[in-house]
Amino acid sequence: MMWLFLIAIFVIFYIFMILPQRKKQKQVEEFRKSLEKGAKVTTIGGIHGKIVDVKESTFVLEIANDVRIEVDKAAIAVDENMARNAAKNNDDNNK
């Protein structure tokens, strides 16, 4: 009986904790793969810029005229266009 209880706890933990995290991780990975030149993005450090070059594991961002930095793909948090559209849709739904 004790083993059955432990197995049930593990299954519940897996369903509510691990599966949603895997799904979110896949969505973030697909988002980063879909980014292209010209996309306006924000890094996890809060730097806003436009992608000017895409490399295998990094992006080159232009953060001001002729000021470019190279950041790891994992450092990109938000596509500003997608964030604006989501905020606009959220505002429309609240009206």
KAWO-V279787 format. One record per residue. N is the residue number from 0. RES is the residue in one letter. PHI is phi as a letter, one per 30 degrees, with the letter a starting at -180 (* if undefined). PSI is psi in whole degrees, 0 to 359 (NA if undefined). NEAR is the number of other ideal C-beta (glycine too) atoms within 12 Angstrom. Layout:
# KAWO-V279787
n = {N,N}
res = {RES,RES}
phi = {PHI,PHI}
psi = {PSI,PSI}
near = {NEAR,NEAR}
This chain:
# KAWO-V279787
n = {0,1,2,3,4,5,6,7,8,9,10,11,12,13,14,15,16,17,18,19,20,21,22,23,24,25,26,27,28,29,30,31,32,33,34,35,36,37,38,39,40,41,42,43,44,45,46,47,48,49,50,51,52,53,54,55,56,57,58,59,60,61,62,63,64,65,66,67,68,69,70,71,72,73,74,75,76,77,78,79,80,81,82,83,84,85,86,87,88,89,90,91,92,93,94}
res = {M,M,W,L,F,L,I,A,I,F,V,I,F,Y,I,F,M,I,L,P,Q,R,K,K,Q,K,Q,V,E,E,F,R,K,S,L,E,K,G,A,K,V,T,T,I,G,G,I,H,G,K,I,V,D,V,K,E,S,T,F,V,L,E,I,A,N,D,V,R,I,E,V,D,K,A,A,I,A,V,D,E,N,M,A,R,N,A,A,K,N,N,D,D,N,N,K}
phi = {*,d,d,d,d,d,d,d,d,d,d,d,e,d,d,c,c,d,d,d,d,d,d,d,d,d,d,d,d,d,e,d,d,d,d,b,e,j,d,c,b,b,d,d,d,j,d,c,a,c,d,c,a,c,c,e,b,b,c,c,c,c,c,a,e,h,c,b,b,c,b,d,e,d,d,d,c,b,d,d,d,d,d,d,d,d,d,d,d,d,d,d,d,d,d}
psi = {321,320,321,318,316,319,318,319,317,317,315,316,316,315,317,342,310,314,313,324,319,318,315,320,320,320,317,319,316,321,313,326,332,350,139,174,142,347,135,126,166,135,170,342,358,10,127,136,178,136,124,344,141,123,182,312,6,164,147,121,139,115,348,175,122,25,113,143,152,125,152,147,329,346,352,125,317,138,117,325,318,321,318,316,319,319,320,316,321,319,319,322,333,349,NA}
near = {7,8,9,10,11,12,13,14,15,15,15,14,15,15,15,12,15,15,15,14,15,14,14,14,15,14,15,22,16,12,22,29,17,18,37,18,16,18,27,26,38,26,28,16,18,14,25,23,33,28,33,27,21,23,16,10,15,22,35,24,34,24,24,13,9,8,14,19,24,23,32,19,26,19,24,36,24,27,27,24,20,21,19,15,14,15,15,14,13,12,11,10,9,8,7}
